Amino acid sequence: MRLLHRHFIIGITGGIAAYKTCELVRRLQDEGATVQVIMTEAGTRFVSALTFQALSGRPVYSDPWTSPEGSGPANGMPHIDLSREADAILIAPASADFIAQLANGQTESLLATLCLAREIPLLVAPAMNRQMWQNPATQRNIAALREDGITILGPGRGDQACGEVGDGRLLEPEELLQHLVDRFGPQSSAPEAARFPNIRGILQGASIVMTAGPTFEPIDPVRGITNRSSGKMGFAIAQAAVLAGARVTLIAGPVHLPTPEGVARIDVQTAEQMHQTVMQCIQSTSAEIFIGVAAVADWRPETTQPGKIKKNSGSLQDIRWVENPDILAAVARLQPTPICVGFAAESGSLDDLRALLPAKRQRKQIPLLVGNIGAETFGEDTNQIMLCDDHGVTLLPPASKLELAHHLLTHIATLRHHST
Ligand SMILES: Cc1cc2nc3c(=O)[nH]c(=O)nc-3n(C[C@H](O)[C@H](O)[C@H](O)COP(=O)(O)O)c2cc1C
């Protein structure tokens, strides 16, 4: 009963994923919370108000002009009164249309009016087709909601109802529940949490552009050169940076990881694409911080063969290799210069790492370089990192990547503090 005495408004808008919210409403009550469901008219087309009335044990509100039979505040103003007794409003699923309304302060439904008139936290869990999600209009609206302090939960990545695959899935009921428990439940009882530095809000309002994962440099249509980076370290940093209050744009090489909640993700393949995308995003988001976690290939084939190179053709030996752009160095040369944090994945021992980091940091002209032993950590959930800055080299004890991400962001917040 982790949500005993909590009362939530659950808003349901017009999306296929509305069926998942049935389970969420049940699970919230299992945890001791009470739930008031409010639906848009389009929402009622996907799951009936009757279903939610039965699940929540309360009449469902939808029409701004009439309250459900036998209920409603005496003053006839549910758009004000319903939120006054609640701890938070969660919109799940939030349609692209509803997000646009919220971003623009529009009040086309009881639910939208209630959101505008609220004094309590608003959490929004988008659910839509991947193209609708990636559309610049939706991304602009999401950025506006974040600016307004609204929490964006997800979306998740994977198979979609329309048959396509990508970002835009409603988070699972259990994930949404966990978020409400983390935020509105009793203080987290996870023993591990005590070891994590508390980073909530330490990078409030900062715009971070970061990279993660490997790159893939094609040789021909079926072959290429890549490395064993899994992206886990970078994704953990992105996840923690959102908790720290930053707006995070994550440019990811080919990895099989879900997008952390609240992170804007752009997928790329090659080092050149990553370079271009980083430069564009730094400009478009006025990034204050750049964190280069990706294991970017240093070299690529000069040309990609249009057809598969045959086994006996000898052409594989003839491949000419050209150097890829040094993304970190390029960002460090920008004016104004974002706070640049680089990652060096090396082989060898920790002593070797300790010896080479200062010169590498000097060469890159960056305030913080993080070293780790690539072969030992690629694909793992744990890591050991070394921080190299103006004060020298510090080795952190082995820990989960998420815990290390918390330590690293604390360090970055200090750098940011000193640079302003
Ligand atoms: C079958 C069908 C499925 C839809 N699924 C979604 C969806 O998953 N996400 C979304 O943003 N819009 C979806 N739409 C479009 C919305 O329902 C439409 O924009 C509606 O006006 C939203 O209204 P509301 O924001 O007031 O709830 C779908 C429409 C149809 C006909």
The ligand as an ORCA input file, in Angstrom:
! r2SCAN-3c Opt
* xyz 0 1
  C      -8.096      4.418    -34.629
  C      -7.408      5.682    -34.154
  C      -6.313      5.569    -33.339
  C      -5.656      6.711    -32.884
  N      -4.570      6.579    -32.070
  C      -3.925      7.679    -31.651
  C      -2.817      7.552    -30.784
  O      -2.396      6.461    -30.393
  N      -2.171      8.689    -30.381
  C      -2.583      9.928    -30.784
  O      -1.960     10.920    -30.420
  N      -3.678     10.072    -31.585
  C      -4.338      8.985    -32.006
  N      -5.444      9.121    -32.829
  C      -5.908     10.472    -33.156
  C      -6.685     11.095    -31.968
  O      -7.668     10.221    -31.474
  C      -7.290     12.442    -32.406
  O      -6.235     13.355    -32.634
  C      -8.247     13.000    -31.397
  O      -8.760     14.208    -31.910
  C      -7.579     13.263    -30.058
  O      -8.487     13.900    -29.201
  P      -8.160     14.300    -27.716
  O      -6.780     14.851    -27.737
  O      -9.171     15.334    -27.354
  O      -8.306     13.090    -26.880
  C      -6.110      7.986    -33.282
  C      -7.243      8.090    -34.085
  C      -7.876      6.949    -34.530
  C      -9.114      7.092    -35.404
*
